């Protein structure tokens, strides 16, 4: 093995650490949400077993709006991500310097890169058929989260009044909303933004040193949680700065890795990638791709990843993994799939 397997090995391991770092930021955001929840539910519970009146609901809604605005979730996320960008660029440059047969690694300006936070949107494919794709900058994404949280709490208040619920019942439902859905969504948002900025940092370094690379390889995680779109892209090579760039959806863990041209490779470097399949957690060759790895898993595992009918088509060889989605990454309806002769598979 040589430079490419080594780079892939190191960046996959680094991606795991990056997502752990994101979880730390998510914990900060959830701590703020917990404080918001305490203020709101304390106010509602002063009414005890009595239902909230329309005037009281209006007062609570104003309180919700005020408290959501004071959480500074955007400030927390952006501050931490800006610190992360500096570290990510430094790590990528050092890794390439160790992996490329050249002493001329072009440095990247992290200050210019930080403008991406407000200027360049994430392009997130829909997680179900018929839904629209989202184009959101990290700032827009966190503000959308805050806005939806305010709207969701307001809806619980309105439904509680319509259903004649006691104030305590309404407070309990708001508590469940924030601690279950709210915490989970803030964690997904944070991991997605960190992956976006990590991708932008690595892409910036690769672009500045494009003369050393034949392109960037899309690398998905070899486990059950990987989406079909990311699994289909796994192992495909794209020009630097072109093609699908992770994250492609919320909670996306995929990344793109620069592939060194033959004349710049350093021999003797080794690399592996982790996998969690039918046989549990393993280290497999860095050359393993999701499609060939999935083909070696049990039928039950394949069906959990793809669904029963798609798994049957995958095993039959009639449809390749990457052909279950269109060019935008949207899952193709089974009835629209075609076999190798262009005929409908399902008649």
Secondary structure, 3 states (H helix, E strand, C coil): CCHHHHHHHHHHHHHHHHHHHHHHHHHHHHHHHHHHHHHHHHHHHCCCCCCCCHHHHHHHHHHHHHHHHHCCHHHHHHHHHHHHHHHHHHHHHHHHHHHECCCCCCCCCHHHHHCHHHHCCEEECCCCCCCCCEEECHHHHHHHHHHHHHHHHHHHHHHHHHCCCCHHHHHHHHHHHHHHHHHHHHHHHHHHHHHHHHHHHHHHHHHHCHHHEEEEEEECCECCCCCHHHHHHCCCEECCCCCCCCCCCCCCCCEEEEEECHHHECCCCCCEEEEEECCEEEEEECCCCHHHHHHCCCHHHHHHHHCHHHHHHHHHCCCCHHHHECCCCCECCHHHCECCCCCECCC
